[in-house]
Amino acid sequence: MKPPKLSPAWPYFLLLLATLVFFWDSFFAHKVLCLRDPSYFLFSFPQFVSKALKTNEFFPLWNPFIGHGKPYIADPEAAFFYPGNWLLYLLRPCRALAASYAGNVLIAGASLYALARHWKLDVFPALCAAISLMFSTWLLAMVEFRALTSTFIWGPLEWLVVSSLIERARNPETAGLARNFWRIAALAVLLSLQYLAGYPQMLLYTQGLIGLFIAARCYWLRDLKTFWTMGLNLAIAGGITAGICMVQFLPSWEFIGFSERGIAVDPGLNMASLHPRQLSMLLFPYLFGHPGYPQEYWGETIFEFWIGICYVGIFPLIAATFSPFCLKGPTGEKGSELHRFLFFFFCAIAGLGLVLAAGKYTPIYMALYDYVPGFNHFRWPSKFLLFVLYALCILSAMGLQQLLNWRKEGTRPPKAAGGVLLGWLIVLLVVGIGFVLAGPGLFGALTGGRYISTPAHDAATLADFGRGVGFLLAGLIVVVALFFKRIEARAAGGIAIAVTFANLWLVSREVQPIMDDDIYELTPKTLHAPFERMQPWQIYSVNADSGQFFYGNHNRALYQWAKDAAINDVLQPYGLFQEHTVGLKLRRYIELYSLLPRLAPALSNRLADVMNIRYVVKSERMENVLWNNGSREVEVLDRPSALAKAYVVDRWRLAPDFQTAVRTVLSPAFDPHKEVVLEPLHGQPPQLLPSRTGADAPGEVRRLHYQWNSVDLSVTAARESLLVLTDTWFPVWKATEKNRMPETKR
């Protein structure tokens, strides 16, 4: 009796079910992933937008509440135009977040499944690839970076369209622009979604991979005509994409030129270079520690867990080692030519990814950094583990395909396959003995002496080791059963998927803390102010940059302290002007902000006055509070000497450049309460303006009103003076005059 025929859509429903099961507590138990600290801009940005949408200034071009103001829409990470973020503007934070990360995971898995099926892989191997990608530690670690994951998830679908276009270009019956216009348009939409999602670097990683695929595929087929056809198709898709994305591209292009990314960045070789010994994390993902601080992670030249992890489960790793046997498929077997190509391509991609992720341990990364235009804007070499992730998922599917084919066809696996199986059995024996003998000494040897032995670390690492041994045994049982025909192919495929999911459930659920779902709705207990008021003031926190160190933290009370201590950009949703900024930062702002803690107290106070810092949120240092049970008291100090946000002066000096201007402001002869320093705009000659000082005050600002895209001031001046607004300079700002009152004699 034949089993009932299922709908072709059932694998997608299975992936949806797997997503709901994996994140069950996010949907049914009032829990949510706690991504770094709950005041991070993952939600402060959308909260900012939700207020702007209720005004007549629908598009928030400028955000005045972080730093001294910075472009909002122009910041790619804000991703204002990305449709996937619209839920964040409308839903309660916990629901929006759960829908966001679960939706991203589901889209990534369903897309890779569709791509694997297009590459003529059977249902169960394709599902195995999808599950290993969806719940990999790589993707679960990256969900805290909303823009990054939202950009990544469209890559497999884009790859699917490109691969389809290559096939159609080689067939006279389906070739031609007219026949493929809608596919080209679909490619443009996917490219647009990737760009608008807000992480252009991930877009470039994806485009690099797909570009290599096009070149390699056309070379493999010795088909130059298809190569040029694909070039034309991509040019058309790129043109459509440019038209769609110009609303985001033009302001971002202008902004980046003035931001920290306008110059070459530090590649972070000592913070994100993957040491070869860390490849052991493919079997034991927590051998080098867990997410968190202090001394919770001890990766060599890897500063945090998320930047050096690429665990897809143990069974997929076993299955991938059987993928070379696709090279010897029978002549004429469906998909054999394609699978041979895919094997060589993804082996090369895996090797390239590992070499680039190694960073400082090979000369390749720095050669590209020094000599390839644009590459010096990238940092974190180990991000190229993305290449390895794709390769492992596809190669595991191809290996499982071979294992199932031998069983379905009733053929005996070749001797070399038996050798691979024997090799894995030896690995199982070795790690089994290692588990029996496991302890700090062994863990220290495996990590190059970096292991930090504590009772908690020893127990967690031993559990990880035992889990690896258990799932290695379970995976090998499936393979042995297939080898000796003790199980049907369909049952084996289902068991392989179940084992992979269970493996990743136990491993990847540890990547992010899980908290009660109101964690993102905690409000500061120390600072409250209306959204609009006569005179706004900047607020500086001594722990402003502490959000980084909340990574992996499970203590709810500490998150409340983080809100009270005004870390990161926690205050901007409340309409308060916080000195700290997030996302891309304007270079000039960074230079001034970084001076505050480095200057002598007298000079630091002078600079704080100029920067309109009226309030200082004082608390014990973050490291004492987080790790040494320090006091959680928070105090708000008033600095009456701070200059107002806007004021009038009648004395000014000229400075040829920014550095000279800063030195002048900090010099003892300069009185910031009575004069300012003027710097000419780039490319323009300085204007020599005479000062007309008088005994009385030159004028006053009677009203100051911040709107989303403008600042409205009411000013009186007794003589020719300068109106000073202590917001960040940016070229789009224009000063206009309206309702000028007639001059009166005084």
Buried (B, 14 or more C-beta within 10 A) or exposed (E): EEEEEEEEEEBBEBBBEBBBEBBEBBBEEEBBBBBBBBBBBBBBBBBBBBBBEEEEBEBBBBBBBBBBBBBBBBBBBBBBBBEBBBBBBEBEBBBBBBBBBBBBBBBBBBBBBBBBBBBBBBBBBBBBBBBBBBBBBBBBBBBBBBBBBBBBBBBBBBBBBBBBBBEBBBEEEBBEEEEBEEBBBBBBBBBBBBBBBBBBBBBBBBBBBBBBBBEBBBEBBEBEEBBEBBEEBBEBBBEBBBEBBEBBBEBBEBBBEBBEBBEBBEBBBEBBBBBEBBEBBBBBBBBBBBBBBEEBBBBBBBBBBBBBBBBBBBBBBBBBBBBBBBEEBEEEEEBBBBBBBBBBBBBBBBEBBBBBBBBBBBEBBBEBBEEEEEBBBBBBBBBBBBBBBBBBBBBBBBBBBBBBBBBBEEEEBEEEBEEBBEEBBEBBEEBBEBBEEBEBEBBBEBBEEBBBEEEEBBEBBBEBBBBBBBBBBBBBBBBBBBBEEEBBBBBBBBBBBBBBBBBBBBBBBBBBBBBEBBBBEBEBEBBEBEEEEEEBBBBBBBBBBBBBBBBBBEEBEBBBBBBBBBBBBBBBBBBBBBBBBBBBBBBBBBEBBEBBEEBEEEBBBBBBBBBBBBBBBBBBEBBEBBBEEBEBEBEBEEBEEBBBBBBBBBBBBBBEEBEBBBEBBBEEEBEBEEBBBBBEEEEEEEEEEEEEEEEEBBBBBEEBEBBBBBBEBEBEBBEEBBBBBBBBBBEEEEEEEEEEEEEEEE
